[in-house]
Amino acid sequence: MSTLTQNGVRVIPDDTGYVLTVTAALQNPVNDNTTYYVGSKAVGWQTSGALARIFVPKAGTIKLAYIEWDAGTAGTNENVSVYLRLNDTTDTLIQTIGDANASKLFSNTAVGVVVAAGDYIEIKIVTPNPGWATNPANVAIGGQIYIE
């Protein structure tokens, strides 16, 4: 059994599962009090669900989620919440972070969401309400979802 690590973080616990990749084009600006959806398309962030779907090819349980946020302009330290959204109906919190760092890693190593072949997921990003004092800009999103 092998283990893949990235910067000392265990990414894939063993060879029994598979990884779905999350990617999205830069978002500029990132607006206050807005819900965005990203998935497997290198397109702009969507404000409606089911437009950036990542389809599940094989049944299993989502065990891990790592979503990286990299901003050209960091913004201030208001809370941003990132969720795993299943079939545009059910949200599972990955993590909420409130810091002024340009790079953030939203992670959850105990997701536990059961999926069937043909289901789809998206990453849902909820920005602060009432908003940032300084909004982040030129934000890129990427990540991995591990299913076994």
Backbone as numpy.savetxt, mean C-alpha at the origin, in Angstrom:
# Nx Ny Nz CAx CAy CAz Cx Cy Cz
14.33 -24.36 2.99 13.48 -23.19 2.99 14.38 -21.96 2.99
14.09 -21.01 2.07 14.91 -19.82 1.98 14.13 -18.59 2.44
14.87 -17.54 2.76 14.25 -16.30 3.21 14.85 -15.16 2.42
14.01 -14.26 1.91 14.46 -13.07 1.21 14.41 -11.90 2.18
15.50 -11.15 2.26 15.50 -9.97 3.11 15.84 -8.75 2.28
15.35 -7.62 2.73 15.64 -6.34 2.10 15.96 -5.37 3.21
17.18 -4.87 3.23 17.64 -3.97 4.29 17.42 -4.58 5.67
17.62 -5.88 5.79 17.49 -6.55 7.06 16.07 -6.90 7.46
15.07 -6.58 6.60 13.67 -6.87 6.91 13.27 -8.13 6.15
12.69 -9.09 6.86 12.24 -10.32 6.23 11.04 -10.01 5.34
11.17 -10.27 4.04 10.13 -9.94 3.08 9.29 -11.16 2.75
9.91 -12.28 2.51 9.18 -13.50 2.18 9.62 -14.59 3.15
8.70 -15.10 3.99 9.11 -16.03 5.03 9.53 -17.41 4.52
9.02 -17.86 3.40 9.44 -19.15 2.85 8.97 -19.26 1.41
9.18 -20.41 0.79 8.89 -20.60 -0.62 7.49 -21.13 -0.89
6.59 -21.10 0.05 5.27 -21.68 -0.16 4.27 -20.70 -0.74
4.59 -19.44 -0.80 3.64 -18.44 -1.26 4.14 -17.68 -2.46
3.49 -16.54 -2.72 3.87 -15.70 -3.85 3.64 -14.24 -3.48
4.21 -13.35 -4.30 4.16 -11.91 -4.03 3.43 -11.21 -5.17
2.53 -10.29 -4.81 1.92 -9.37 -5.76 2.59 -8.02 -5.58
2.90 -7.35 -6.68 3.62 -6.09 -6.64 2.67 -4.92 -6.79
2.88 -3.90 -5.97 2.12 -2.66 -6.02 3.00 -1.60 -6.65
2.44 -0.83 -7.60 3.18 0.27 -8.20 2.19 1.33 -8.68
2.63 2.57 -8.66 1.79 3.67 -9.13 2.69 4.82 -9.57
2.19 5.62 -10.49 2.91 6.80 -10.95 2.99 7.83 -9.83
3.86 8.80 -10.01 3.98 9.90 -9.03 2.67 10.63 -8.88
2.38 11.03 -7.66 1.21 11.87 -7.39 1.69 13.24 -6.95
1.24 14.26 -7.64 1.61 15.63 -7.30 0.47 16.56 -7.69
-0.13 17.25 -6.73 0.13 17.16 -5.29 -0.64 16.00 -4.68
-0.37 15.73 -3.40 -1.19 14.80 -2.61 -2.12 15.70 -1.80
-3.41 15.56 -2.05 -4.40 16.49 -1.48 -4.82 16.10 -0.06
-5.28 17.09 0.68 -5.84 16.90 2.01 -7.18 16.19 1.92
-7.52 15.44 2.98 -8.85 14.84 3.12 -9.32 14.14 1.85
-8.44 13.28 1.31 -8.73 12.58 0.07 -8.41 11.10 0.26
-9.21 10.25 -0.37 -8.93 8.82 -0.41 -8.44 8.47 -1.81
-7.28 7.82 -1.86 -6.68 7.41 -3.13 -6.59 5.89 -3.17
-6.56 5.35 -4.38 -6.39 3.91 -4.60 -5.28 3.70 -5.61
-4.37 2.78 -5.28 -3.30 2.39 -6.20 -3.25 0.87 -6.27
-2.61 0.38 -7.32 -2.54 -1.07 -7.49 -1.37 -1.48 -8.35
-1.69 -2.14 -9.47 -0.63 -2.70 -10.30 -0.40 -1.92 -11.57
-1.04 -0.80 -11.74 -0.87 -0.01 -12.96 -0.03 1.22 -12.66
0.87 1.50 -13.57 1.71 2.69 -13.41 0.96 3.90 -13.94
-0.21 4.16 -13.35 -1.04 5.31 -13.69 -1.17 6.18 -12.45
-1.77 7.34 -12.62 -1.98 8.22 -11.48 -2.85 7.58 -10.42
-2.76 8.09 -9.24 -3.56 7.60 -8.13 -5.03 7.86 -8.45
-5.88 6.90 -8.17 -7.30 6.99 -8.45 -8.06 7.46 -7.22
-9.17 8.17 -7.41 -9.99 8.59 -6.28 -11.26 7.76 -6.19
-11.39 6.76 -7.05 -12.48 5.78 -6.97 -11.87 4.39 -6.94
-12.51 3.49 -6.20 -12.01 2.12 -6.12 -12.28 1.34 -7.39
-11.64 0.18 -7.50 -11.80 -0.78 -8.59 -11.21 -0.30 -9.91
-10.34 0.70 -9.88 -9.71 1.19 -11.11 -8.23 0.83 -11.19
-7.66 0.34 -10.11 -6.23 -0.01 -10.07 -6.07 -1.40 -9.46
-6.85 -2.33 -9.95 -6.94 -3.67 -9.34 -5.68 -4.52 -9.57
-5.35 -5.30 -8.55 -4.33 -6.35 -8.65 -5.10 -7.65 -8.43
-5.18 -8.48 -9.46 -5.95 -9.72 -9.35 -5.15 -10.81 -8.65
-5.83 -11.60 -7.85 -5.25 -12.70 -7.10 -5.30 -13.95 -7.99
-4.13 -14.53 -8.34 -4.14 -15.67 -9.24 -4.41 -17.02 -8.57
-4.20 -17.07 -7.25 -4.30 -18.35 -6.54 -4.81 -18.09 -5.12
-5.74 -18.91 -4.66 -6.31 -18.76 -3.31 -5.23 -18.86 -2.24
-5.46 -18.17 -1.15 -4.52 -18.24 -0.03 -4.90 -17.21 1.02
-3.93 -16.88 1.86 -4.11 -15.88 2.90 -3.02 -14.83 2.76
-3.44 -13.57 2.72 -2.46 -12.48 2.69 -1.84 -12.41 4.08
-0.53 -12.59 4.11 0.19 -12.62 5.38 0.92 -11.32 5.67
1.53 -10.72 4.65 2.39 -9.55 4.84 2.06 -8.47 3.82
2.19 -7.23 4.22 2.06 -6.11 3.30 3.13 -5.08 3.63
3.87 -4.67 2.62 4.89 -3.63 2.75 4.62 -2.60 1.66
4.27 -1.39 2.04 3.99 -0.33 1.08 4.93 0.83 1.39
5.72 1.19 0.39 6.71 2.26 0.57 6.20 3.55 -0.07
6.39 4.64 0.63 6.00 6.00 0.21 7.28 6.80 0.14
7.58 7.35 -1.02 8.76 8.21 -1.18 8.32 9.52 -1.80
8.57 10.63 -1.08 8.12 11.95 -1.51 9.30 12.84 -1.89
9.13 13.60 -2.96 10.10 14.62 -3.30 10.08 15.75 -2.28
8.87 16.11 -1.83 8.66 17.06 -0.73 7.97 16.29 0.39
8.58 16.25 1.56 8.11 15.37 2.63 6.73 15.71 3.16
6.40 16.97 3.32 5.15 17.34 3.99 5.35 17.29 5.50
4.33 17.74 6.21 4.40 17.78 7.67 3.91 16.45 8.26
3.81 16.38 9.60 3.69 15.10 10.29 2.26 14.64 10.59
1.27 15.05 9.82 -0.10 14.58 10.05 -0.23 13.12 9.63
-1.22 12.42 10.19 -1.39 10.98 9.96 -1.88 10.66 8.55
-1.25 9.64 7.98 -1.68 9.02 6.72 -1.93 7.55 7.03
-3.09 7.05 6.62 -3.42 5.64 6.83 -3.43 4.91 5.50
-2.84 3.71 5.50 -2.79 2.88 4.31 -3.48 1.55 4.62
-4.39 1.15 3.74 -5.19 -0.05 3.92 -5.02 -0.99 2.74
-5.25 -2.25 3.00 -5.42 -3.25 1.95 -6.93 -3.33 1.72
-7.36 -3.14 0.48 -8.79 -3.17 0.16 -9.07 -4.39 -0.71
-9.99 -5.23 -0.26 -10.33 -6.47 -0.97 -11.65 -6.30 -1.71
-11.64 -6.52 -3.02 -12.83 -6.50 -3.86 -13.65 -5.22 -3.72
-12.97 -4.11 -3.47 -13.59 -2.80 -3.35 -14.67 -2.75 -2.27
-14.54 -3.61 -1.23 -15.54 -3.62 -0.17 -14.96 -3.66 1.24
-13.88 -4.40 1.46 -13.39 -4.66 2.81 -11.98 -4.09 2.98
-11.81 -3.25 4.01 -10.51 -2.63 4.28 -9.86 -3.27 5.50
-8.55 -3.50 5.38 -7.73 -3.96 6.49 -6.57 -2.98 6.63
-6.44 -2.38 7.81 -5.38 -1.41 8.03 -4.01 -2.06 7.90
-3.16 -1.46 7.09 -1.75 -1.87 7.04 -1.02 -1.10 8.14
-1.10 0.23 8.12 -0.48 1.02 9.18 -0.85 2.49 8.99
-0.86 3.23 10.10 -0.99 4.69 10.09 0.33 5.27 10.54
0.82 6.25 9.78 2.08 6.90 10.13 1.86 8.41 10.12
2.37 9.06 11.14 2.32 10.52 11.23 3.70 11.07 11.50
4.49 11.20 10.47 5.81 11.80 10.64 6.13 12.67 9.44
7.17 13.45 9.54 7.56 14.37 8.48 8.69 13.82 7.62
8.87 12.52 7.62 9.91 11.91 6.80 9.45 11.80 5.34
10.35 12.00 4.41 10.02 11.87 2.98 9.75 10.42 2.62
10.43 9.48 3.29 10.22 8.05 3.04 9.52 7.43 4.23
8.49 6.64 3.92 7.73 5.94 4.96 7.54 4.51 4.51
7.60 3.57 5.43 7.30 2.18 5.13 6.10 1.77 5.96
4.97 1.59 5.30 3.74 1.12 5.93 3.80 -0.40 5.88
3.78 -1.05 7.04 3.92 -2.51 7.02 2.98 -3.16 8.02
2.60 -4.37 7.67 1.78 -5.20 8.56 2.19 -6.63 8.28
2.74 -7.30 9.29 3.20 -8.67 9.14 2.20 -9.69 9.68
0.98 -9.24 9.95 -0.07 -10.13 10.46 -1.41 -9.78 9.81
-1.43 -9.67 8.49 -2.63 -9.21 7.78 -3.78 -10.19 7.95
-3.59 -11.46 7.56 -4.60 -12.49 7.79 -5.86 -12.41 6.94
-5.79 -11.84 5.75 -6.96 -11.73 4.88 -7.00 -12.91 3.92
-8.09 -13.68 3.94 -8.26 -14.84 3.06 -8.73 -14.34 1.70
-8.09 -14.85 0.63 -8.45 -14.47 -0.74 -8.69 -15.72 -1.59
-9.54 -15.56 -2.60 -9.81 -16.62 -3.56 -9.23 -16.21 -4.91
-8.93 -17.19 -5.75 -8.48 -16.89 -7.10 -9.56 -16.05 -7.79
-9.13 -14.94 -8.42 -10.07 -14.04 -9.08 -10.47 -12.84 -8.25
-10.24 -12.88 -6.92 -10.45 -11.68 -6.11 -9.46 -10.62 -6.57
-9.67 -9.39 -6.15 -8.68 -8.36 -6.43 -8.47 -7.49 -5.19
-7.28 -6.91 -5.15 -6.92 -6.01 -4.06 -6.48 -4.68 -4.65
-6.54 -3.67 -3.82 -5.97 -2.36 -4.10 -5.39 -1.85 -2.79
-4.54 -0.85 -2.89 -4.04 -0.17 -1.72 -4.81 1.14 -1.61
-5.41 1.35 -0.45 -6.22 2.54 -0.19 -5.40 3.45 0.72
-5.26 4.70 0.31 -4.48 5.70 1.05 -5.44 6.79 1.49
-5.51 7.04 2.80 -6.40 8.07 3.34 -5.54 9.19 3.91
-5.69 10.37 3.30 -4.89 11.51 3.72 -5.58 12.27 4.86
-4.84 13.10 5.59 -5.37 13.70 6.81 -6.51 14.69 6.57
-7.38 14.71 7.56 -8.47 15.67 7.62 -8.35 16.38 8.97
-8.16 17.68 9.09 -8.39 18.67 8.04 -7.28 18.79 7.02
-6.07 18.34 7.29 -5.04 18.37 6.25 -3.66 18.64 6.79
-2.71 18.59 5.88 -1.32 18.88 6.22 -1.10 20.38 6.32
-0.18 20.79 7.17 0.28 22.19 7.16 1.05 22.43 5.86
1.91 21.46 5.49 2.60 21.45 4.20 2.34 20.10 3.56
1.72 20.11 2.38 1.39 18.85 1.71 2.63 18.21 1.11
2.69 16.87 1.15 3.76 16.17 0.42 3.53 16.32 -1.08
4.61 16.23 -1.84 4.52 16.35 -3.29 5.42 15.34 -3.95
5.08 15.03 -5.20 5.85 14.06 -6.00 6.06 12.77 -5.23
4.95 12.15 -4.82 4.99 10.93 -4.02 4.87 9.71 -4.92
5.81 8.80 -4.77 5.79 7.51 -5.46 5.41 6.43 -4.45
4.60 5.48 -4.90 4.16 4.36 -4.06 4.60 3.07 -4.73
5.08 2.14 -3.93 5.41 0.80 -4.42 5.37 -0.15 -3.25
5.33 -1.44 -3.53 5.33 -2.38 -2.43 5.06 -3.80 -2.84
4.94 -4.65 -1.84 4.71 -6.08 -2.03 3.64 -6.56 -1.08
2.83 -7.48 -1.59 1.81 -8.17 -0.81 2.15 -9.66 -0.91
2.37 -10.30 0.22 2.75 -11.71 0.24 1.53 -12.58 0.60
1.29 -13.60 -0.22 0.16 -14.52 -0.04 0.71 -15.94 0.03
0.19 -16.72 1.00 0.57 -18.14 1.03 -0.67 -18.98 1.27
